[in-house]
Amino acid sequence: MDGPAATCVAVKERVPAVPHYLQAHYWWAYVHPRAVHVFERQWLVNLILWGNYKRLCNAVLHDFGHDLPGRTLQIACAYGDLTPRLVDCVAPGGSLEIADILPIQLDNLASKLPPDAPIKLHCMDSAALGFADASFDRALLFFLLHEQPQAVRERTLAEALRVVRPGGTLTIVDYAPPNRFNPLRYFWKPVLDRLEPFAHDLFREEVAAWLPKDGSFVTVSKQRFFGGMYQMLTLRLVEPNSGSAS
């Protein structure tokens, strides 16, 4: 069996500055040294997602076919066991790479993984990824977009699509406009408005509103969960002039 394509190392030679929106609004969840100690608890992450964490992680793994050949990019770390489960799906000779702007989050993720995991951690801004065009077979955005202002969200999506090769996929899991009969539509949104001021965008609009309009991708699938409050959107990159967004 082939050995891992990369080992569990963090690439931090050029640590980018923490964006103002992240420091101002999410210091308590990601930036503060105590944040990891508080939030790196499986039960708490599941509670925040109203018992849907495992279900949504399972949906991602199913979308990937429980098999990750080639290069896979996860944009932003995630609390819980999502990344260790992705590591278990990396095919021989493949690799999983994670880009996050916060060294504390990369260090926390590294602590959850074996030292010989086929993984590389990059300290990068999701809105300015330092990867070559079309360098990954697939990319994943797992509950990142709702934490970003619109302009940053649009750049993150454009960058995610840029680094995936034609024929590869971008999978997005995040909040979505809930069904009107979902009581959390009226209860949870005000809570998010207070704690996560950019999340309301995803309660009002579809992700398509922030995607590039260059026809570089097609929609493969769109799934909704928990009364419509969560979504998984899968896009496939196409060759230039061979398809259009749908």
N, C-alpha and C positions, 0 to 999 in steps of 0.2 A: 504493500500500500504506500502511496506517495506520502511524504511528510507534509506538514502544514506549509502553506505558501508564505505565511508571515507569523511572527510570534507576538505575544501580548506585550507590546511596547507602546509607549506614548510618545508622539512626536510633538515636542513643545518648543522648538528652537525659537519660533517667533510667536509669542503669545499675544493675540489681538486684545485691544482694549475692550472692556465689558461695555456693551451698548447702554445708553442712558435708560432706555425703557426697561431693560432687564434689571439694572441696578435699582431703579426707582420703584418698580411694581412687583418684582419677583425676588427681591433680596431674601425674603423670608422663606422661600421655597427652594432656592437653588444656590444663591451666592453666599449667604452667611455660613460660617464654619459649622454651625449647629444644624443647618438645614438637612444635611445628609443623615445625621443622627436621628432627626425627627421623622423624616419622610421615607427613609429606606426601610420600610416595613410592608411586607406583602399585604397584610390585612388592611393597612391604612390606604394603600393605593387602590385596593379593590373597593374599599368603602367610598372613596372619593368618586369612583366611577359607578357607584350604585350597584356593586356586585357584578360588574361586567368586565373586569380586567381579564380574567382567564378566557372568557368567551371571545373577547376582541383579539387577544394574543393567539388563540386557536384559529381565528379567522385569518390572521396574517400567515400563520404557518401553513394553513390549508391553501391559501392563495399562492404561496411559494411552492406548493407540492411537497413540503417537508424535505426539500432537497435544494441545496444552494451551490451549484457549480459556478466556476468563474469568480468574479468579484462582485460582492454585495456591499452596498453602502447604507448604513443607518445614520440619518442626519439628526443629531442630538441624542444624548443619553436618555434613558428612561429608568425611573425607579421600578423595582420589582424584578421578575425573572425573565422578562422578554428576551433580553440579549443573550443570557446563558442558553435559553431554548433555541435561539437562532444559531448559536455556535454549534449546538448539537446537530444541526441540519447541514452544516458546511460539508460539501462533498470533498473527497480526496483531491488535493491540489488546489482547492478553492480557498477563498479568504473572505472574512467579514471585516469591514472597516467602519469605524464610528468617528464622526466629526462633531465636536462640541466646543463651544467657545470658552467654557469654564474648566480650568484644570482640576478643581475640586470634584467636579462631576466625572471627569475621566479617571481620576484616582479612585473614586468610589466604584466605578464600573470595573476597573482592573482588579479590585479586591474581591469581586464576585466571580472571577474567572480563573481557571487554572493557568499557570505560567506558560504552558505549551499550547494554549488555545490558538487556532488559526485566525488571529485577529490583530488589527493595528488601530491604535487610537490617535486621532489627529486633533490638535487644538486649532480649530478653525471657526470662522463665522459662517453660519448657514447661508447668509446672503452674499458671501464672497468666497466660495469654495476654491481651494487651491489645487484643484485637479484638472487634468486635461479634458477636453471635450470627448464625449463618447468613450469614457474609460471604465465604466461599470456596466455590468449585465443587468443590474436592478438596483433600485434605491427605495428606501422606506422613510416616510415621515409619520411618526407615531405621536400624536397629541402635541405637536409643536406649533402649528399654524395659528391656533386660537390664542397663543401667548404673544403674538407679534402684531405690531401696528401694520396697517394695510400696506404701506410702501415696502416694509421689510418682508412681509408675507409674499408679496408679488415677486420680490427679488429672490427669495428662498425657493419658490416654485420654479422660477426661470432657471436658477442654478441647478436645482435637482434634475430638471429635464435636460439641461445642457450636458451634464456629466454621464448620462445614460446613453448607451449606444443604440442605434436604430435596431429595432427588434427587441430591445430590452424593455423593462417595465418600471413604472413608478407607482408605488402603493401608498395611499394616504389614508390614515385613520385619525378621526378627530370628531368634534361635535358637528351637529347638523341641525337644520330647522326641525324641531320636534313636531309630531302630529298635534293638531289642535286639541285632541282629546287626552293628550299626555299631561297629567297635572304638573309634572316637573317643568313644563314649558312656562308655567306661571310662578312656580316656587323657586326653582333652581337658577333661573336667569337673573333675578335680582341679587342672589348671592354671588354669582359669577361677576356681575357688573361691579360689585364692591371689591372682590378679591382679584379678579382677572379682567381688567377693563377692556381688553380687545376681543374677548370671547363672544361678546354679543354679535359681532359681525357674522360668525358662523351660525348663530341662531336665526339670522335674518336672510342670509344669502347662501347660494351654493358655491362650492369651491371653484366652479367654472368661472365665477366672476373675477377671480384673481389670476387665472392661468393666462399664459401668453396666447396671443391670437395669430400665431405664425403657422398653424397647421402642422406642427411637428409631432403631433400625437393623435391617437384615437382612444376613445373610452372603451375599455375591455369589459368592465363590470362595475356596478354600483350597488352596494348593499346597505341596508339600514338596520339598526338594532335598537332595542329598548324603546319602542314607541317612536322611532325615528330620531332619537336624540343623538345617536352615534352613527357614524358612517364609515364605510371602507370603499374607497374609489381606486380603481386600478386603471392606469393609462399605459398604452404601449407606444413607444417611440417609432416613428416611421421615417423612411428615407425622404429627403427633401423632394417636394413636388409629387410624392407618391400617395399622399393621403391628406386628410384634413381633420381637425378637431371635431368631435361630436359629443 
